[in-house]
Amino acid sequence: MSIFLSKNLLFCSAVLTILGTTNSIANAASFSFDFESGLPSEALFLQTTSEGTEPFTPSIQTIDGNNVLLLSDDIPSSEGGAITSSVINPTITFENVLVSALLNPAENTNDRLLLFARIDLETADTYVFGIDFEANQLFLDVVVEGVVPETPLIEVFDVLPDTSLPYFAEFSVIGNELTGRIFDETGTDEIFELSFVDTNNTLSSGFTGIAADISDNFIEGDDPNNATIDNFSGISVPEPSSILGLLVFASLHRFSKRIVDLKKIIF
């Protein structure tokens, strides 16, 4: 399996062999990758080039004493470099979930940074919350059987005040409601919220992940894959009786993360 969101979503049997059967994977309440101890052993790292998709070993970058995950390739895709670099946690499935991470467009990258919820490794279905730093675009989308629609479910442009800065992102899938939120890098000040209700064959439970994907708006083939992420987490949430309940939960989640590790506010 591989995630390749510039044009489509591909899945390969080699990765399913690595993971074993998904039926043996139990549900869990939450996980958090802060990368302070290196690469998490349970994570799956995939990189897609023009030749196909293979597992790869990313690097950890230390910035001001803080470790972050570097999803990058110095070679442009036109010369055989990565089109998409992904990290997935294939050990925990979620139904109602809040996925979050600190996203940094390293060195003014033109990448799209993508958060995934309810990934199905066998059918190539997933929900996506995307931030395109080249186009200054936010979007919500659904991928079914590996097919990425030409037009997202919903999108908005020119909402990021500065496309060279890190942002804290949250993606919640509660029932059939998709909500993507962007905050400043501290996770304190909300910048924008995007929501959509999927009434067409709602996806069931699945895995979570993040990808750095080259932007379709950049000159084709000339955009190196380059981004860093930190504090990638997923947490199961109860289906709230109102949107207010979800907002309160998300606020408490961000607050607890800052209390646990204040040094990760800026990287």
Sequence and secondary structure as in RCSB ss.txt:
>XXXX:A:sequence
MSIFLSKNLLFCSAVLTILGTTNSIANAASFSFDFESGLPSEALFLQTTSEGTEPFTPSIQTIDGNNVLLLSDDI
PSSEGGAITSSVINPTITFENVLVSALLNPAENTNDRLLLFARIDLETADTYVFGIDFEANQLFLDVVVEGVVPE
TPLIEVFDVLPDTSLPYFAEFSVIGNELTGRIFDETGTDEIFELSFVDTNNTLSSGFTGIAADISDNFIEGDDPN
NATIDNFSGISVPEPSSILGLLVFASLHRFSKRIVDLKKIIF
>XXXX:A:secstr
    TTT     HHHHHHH  GGG  B SEEEE  TTSS TT EEEEEETTEEEE   EEEEETTEEEEEEE SS
 GGGT  SEEEEEEEEEEESSEEEEEEEE TTS  EEEEEEEEEETTTTEEEEEEEETTTTEEEEEEEBTTB  S
S SEEEES  S TTS EEEEEEEETTEEEEEEE TTS SEEEEEEEE  SS   SEEEEEEEEE TTS TT    
EEEEEEEEEEE    SSHHHHHHHHHHHHHHHHHH GGGS  
